[in-house]
């Protein structure tokens, strides 16, 4: 059913692609529990994920908010600013190149590749009170990868299910660095929230991420303790407040299962994500806790990025050299099924998959 003749209702699961926000085609997916805003004209980004009963926003939002790439002309451009100038927070699917700018198979790729600032096609697959499904399709500009993402919401669930496919249309084998760039924030994230993950190991970056970084570079060890530059240790289960004034990056690897949960005890709400650990062998932990002075954060931001990723380290080139980039044969498709959303009264003591 097209936009003009879609049946409207105010009950059960519902989806509409008839909306526009700041000139960007926008999809609203909702039921009685949650409301999700997806920017189909900007990478199919999930820019908002709200728990209706408590009016709680779970997605991080940058101070500059949503900018339309077709209407905004930056004064200059660099390989990193092209992505950062238009980063509104929330959740991006970063393909085929998650990481810092690099030359990738002969093409210049800026920060986090090239599919997040372009429009994606949308198609409503199922529209019933019981379940809604909408499909988003995008194609990389500088590589022959196509991404197809189907997001489903059932009438009584407080989480979405995502089936995502990445197809290599090249007539040669290529590597992909696939990152689900999920940044939690909004009114949900607060000091002393608890991060729960399965048993795993921790790796920090070889160099400092920023002048405000506190992690010891090149650390590796068992979850949950990490060495700090000042000689102390920090428990990664406890999320600090914005007053921590830090910007750090760690990678969680060798996870026994593919999931995580972040819990706000005061709200009695948790954010959970389940992902295939055979594909996403790393959980990138980006900690923007009031640090990052100068462009683009200027010390203003508070976010926890917990991002399933196929690979680790700097970029597609480095990941290929370290054998962590994911190979995709010519003409072949790789896929992932992801669950993500809100859990009420998650049992921290059980330390279990929130979707089981």
Residue pairs with C-beta under 8 A, 6 or more apart in sequence:
1 7
1 124
1 127
3 16
3 17
3 18
6 16
6 18
6 124
6 127
7 127
8 16
9 129
11 32
11 129
12 31
12 128
12 129
12 130
12 155
13 30
13 31
13 128
13 129
13 130
13 131
13 132
13 153
13 154
13 155
14 29
14 30
14 31
14 127
14 129
14 132
15 27
15 28
15 29
15 30
15 124
15 127
15 132
15 133
15 134
15 153
16 27
16 28
17 25
17 26
17 27
17 40
17 122
17 124
17 134
19 25
19 26
19 27
19 28
20 26
21 37
21 39
21 66
22 66
22 67
22 68
22 71
23 41
23 68
23 70
23 71
24 39
24 40
24 41
24 42
24 66
24 68
25 39
25 40
25 41
25 119
25 122
26 37
26 38
26 39
26 40
26 41
27 37
27 38
27 40
27 122
27 134
28 35
28 36
28 37
28 38
29 35
29 36
29 38
29 132
29 134
29 151
29 153
29 160
30 36
30 52
30 153
31 153
31 154
31 155
31 156
31 157
32 52
32 155
32 156
33 51
33 52
33 53
33 156
33 157
33 158
33 342
34 49
34 50
34 51
34 52
34 153
34 158
34 159
34 341
34 342
35 48
35 49
35 50
35 52
36 46
36 48
36 49
36 50
36 151
36 153
36 160
37 46
37 47
37 48
38 44
38 45
38 46
38 47
38 134
38 136
38 151
39 45
39 47
39 66
39 88
40 119
40 120
40 121
40 122
40 136
41 68
41 119
41 120
42 66
42 68
42 69
42 86
42 88
42 116
42 117
42 118
42 119
43 92
43 93
43 115
43 116
43 117
43 118
43 120
43 138
44 93
44 120
44 122
44 136
44 138
44 149
45 88
45 90
45 91
45 92
45 116
46 59
46 90
46 91
47 59
47 61
47 66
47 88
47 89
47 90
47 91
48 57
48 59
48 90
49 57
49 58
49 59
49 90
49 91
49 341
49 342
50 56
50 57
50 58
51 58
51 158
51 188
51 269
51 342
54 267
54 269
55 187
56 186
56 187
56 188
56 267
56 269
57 185
57 186
57 187
57 188
58 184
58 185
58 186
58 188
58 271
58 342
59 89
59 90
59 91
59 183
59 184
59 185
59 186
60 89
60 90
60 183
60 184
60 185
60 186
60 189
60 288
60 301
60 302
60 303
60 304
60 305
61 88
61 89
61 90
61 185
61 186
62 87
62 88
62 89
62 296
62 301
63 300
63 301
64 88
65 88
66 88
67 85
67 86
67 88
69 86
69 117
69 118
72 85
72 86
74 81
74 82
74 85
78 110
79 101
79 108
79 109
79 110
79 111
80 100
80 101
80 110
80 111
81 295
81 296
82 110
82 111
82 117
83 110
83 111
83 112
83 116
83 117
84 111
84 295
84 296
85 296
86 116
86 117
87 296
89 183
89 185
89 303
90 183
91 180
91 181
91 182
91 183
91 340
92 112
92 116
92 180
92 181
93 115
93 116
93 147
93 149
93 164
93 178
93 179
93 180
93 181
94 112
94 113
94 115
94 116
94 177
94 178
94 179
94 180
94 181
95 113
95 115
95 140
95 145
95 147
95 166
95 176
95 177
95 178
95 179
96 104
96 113
96 140
96 143
96 145
96 166
96 174
96 176
96 177
96 178
96 316
97 104
97 109
97 112
97 113
97 114
97 143
97 177
97 315
97 316
98 112
98 113
98 177
98 178
98 179
98 181
98 309
98 310
98 311
98 316
99 111
99 112
99 177
99 179
99 311
99 313
99 314
99 315
99 316
99 318
99 319
100 111
100 314
100 315
101 108
101 109
101 110
101 111
101 315
102 109
102 314
102 315
102 316
102 317
102 318
103 109
103 317
104 142
104 143
104 315
104 316
104 317
105 143
105 174
107 142
107 143
108 142
109 142
109 315
109 316
112 179
112 181
113 140
113 177
114 140
114 141
114 142
114 143
115 138
115 139
115 140
115 141
115 147
118 138
118 141
119 138
120 136
120 137
120 138
120 147
121 136
121 137
121 138
122 134
122 135
122 136
123 134
123 135
123 137
124 132
124 133
124 134
124 135
125 133
125 134
125 135
125 150
126 132
126 133
126 152
129 155
130 154
130 155
131 152
131 153
131 154
131 155
132 152
132 153
133 150
133 151
133 152
134 150
134 151
135 148
135 149
135 150
136 148
136 149
136 150
136 151
137 146
137 147
137 148
137 149
138 146
138 147
139 145
139 146
139 147
140 146
140 147
143 170
143 174
144 168
144 169
144 170
144 174
145 166
145 167
145 168
145 169
145 174
145 176
145 328
146 166
146 167
146 169
147 164
147 165
147 166
147 167
148 164
148 165
148 167
149 162
149 163
149 164
149 165
150 162
150 163
150 164
151 160
151 161
151 162
152 160
152 161
152 162
152 163
153 160
153 161
157 341
158 341
158 342
158 343
158 344
159 272
159 339
159 340
159 341
159 342
159 343
159 355
160 339
160 340
160 341
161 337
161 338
161 339
162 336
162 337
162 338
162 339
162 340
163 335
163 336
163 337
164 335
164 336
164 337
164 338
165 333
165 334
165 335
166 176
166 178
166 328
166 333
166 334
166 335
167 331
167 332
167 333
168 174
168 176
168 328
168 329
168 330
168 331
168 332
168 333
169 331
170 330
171 330
171 331
172 330
173 327
173 328
173 329
173 330
174 327
174 328
174 330
175 316
175 319
175 320
175 325
175 326
175 327
175 328
176 310
176 325
176 326
176 327
176 328
176 334
177 309
177 310
177 311
177 315
177 316
177 319
177 325
177 326
178 279
178 280
178 309
178 310
178 311
178 326
178 334
178 336
179 284
179 307
179 308
179 309
179 310
179 311
180 275
180 280
180 307
180 308
180 309
180 338
181 305
181 307
182 273
182 305
182 306
182 307
182 308
182 340
183 286
183 288
183 303
183 304
183 305
183 307
184 262
184 271
184 303
184 304
184 305
184 306
185 301
185 302
185 303
185 304
188 262
188 264
188 267
188 269
188 271
189 239
189 262
189 264
189 302
189 303
189 304
190 239
190 241
190 264
190 266
191 239
191 240
191 241
191 242
191 243
192 238
192 239
192 241
192 265
193 239
193 262
193 263
193 264
193 265
193 304
194 237
194 238
194 239
194 262
194 263
194 265
194 348
195 236
195 237
195 238
195 239
195 260
195 261
195 262
195 304
195 306
196 237
196 260
196 261
196 262
196 263
196 346
196 348
196 351
197 223
197 252
197 255
197 259
197 260
197 261
197 283
198 255
198 256
198 257
198 258
198 259
198 351
199 223
199 255
199 256
200 223
200 252
200 253
200 254
200 255
200 256
200 283
201 220
201 221
201 222
201 223
201 252
201 253
201 254
202 219
202 220
202 221
202 222
202 223
202 224
202 225
202 226
202 236
202 250
202 251
202 252
202 253
203 219
203 220
203 250
203 251
203 252
203 253
203 312
204 215
204 216
204 217
204 218
204 219
204 220
204 226
204 248
204 249
204 250
204 251
205 215
205 217
205 218
205 249
205 250
205 313
206 217
206 218
206 313
207 217
208 217
209 247
209 248
209 249
210 247
210 248
210 291
210 292
210 293
211 293
212 245
212 246
212 247
212 291
212 292
212 293
213 229
213 246
213 247
213 248
213 291
214 228
214 229
214 230
214 234
214 244
214 246
214 248
215 226
215 227
215 228
215 229
215 234
215 248
215 249
215 250
216 226
216 227
216 228
216 229
219 226
219 227
221 227
223 236
223 252
224 235
224 236
224 237
225 233
225 234
225 235
225 236
226 233
226 234
226 236
226 250
227 233
228 234
236 250
236 285
239 262
239 289
239 304
240 246
240 289
241 289
241 290
241 302
242 289
242 290
242 302
243 290
244 289
244 290
244 291
245 289
245 290
245 291
245 299
246 287
246 289
246 290
246 291
247 287
247 288
247 289
247 291
247 292
247 297
248 286
248 287
248 291
249 284
249 285
249 286
249 287
250 284
250 285
250 287
251 282
251 283
251 284
251 285
251 309
251 312
252 282
252 283
252 285
253 281
253 282
253 283
253 312
255 277
255 281
255 283
257 277
257 353
258 274
258 275
258 276
258 277
258 278
258 280
258 308
259 272
259 273
259 274
259 275
259 353
259 354
259 355
260 272
260 273
260 283
260 306
261 270
261 271
261 272
261 273
261 343
261 346
261 354
262 270
262 271
262 272
262 304
262 306
263 269
263 270
263 346
263 348
264 270
268 344
268 345
269 342
269 343
269 344
270 342
270 343
270 344
270 346
270 354
271 340
271 341
271 342
271 343
272 339
272 340
272 341
272 342
272 343
272 346
272 354
272 355
273 306
273 308
273 338
273 339
273 340
274 338
274 339
274 340
274 353
274 354
274 355
275 308
275 336
275 338
276 336
276 337
276 338
279 310
279 326
279 334
279 336
280 308
280 309
280 310
280 336
281 309
281 310
281 311
281 324
282 308
282 309
282 310
282 311
282 312
282 324
283 306
283 307
283 308
283 309
284 305
284 306
284 307
284 308
284 309
284 312
285 304
285 305
285 306
285 307
286 303
286 304
286 305
286 306
286 307
287 304
287 305
288 297
288 301
288 302
288 303
288 304
288 305
289 302
289 303
289 304
290 299
290 301
290 302
291 297
291 299
292 298
292 299
292 301
293 299
308 338
310 324
310 325
310 326
311 319
311 324
311 325
311 326
312 319
312 322
312 324
313 319
313 322
313 324
316 325
319 325
326 334
328 334
339 355
343 354
346 354
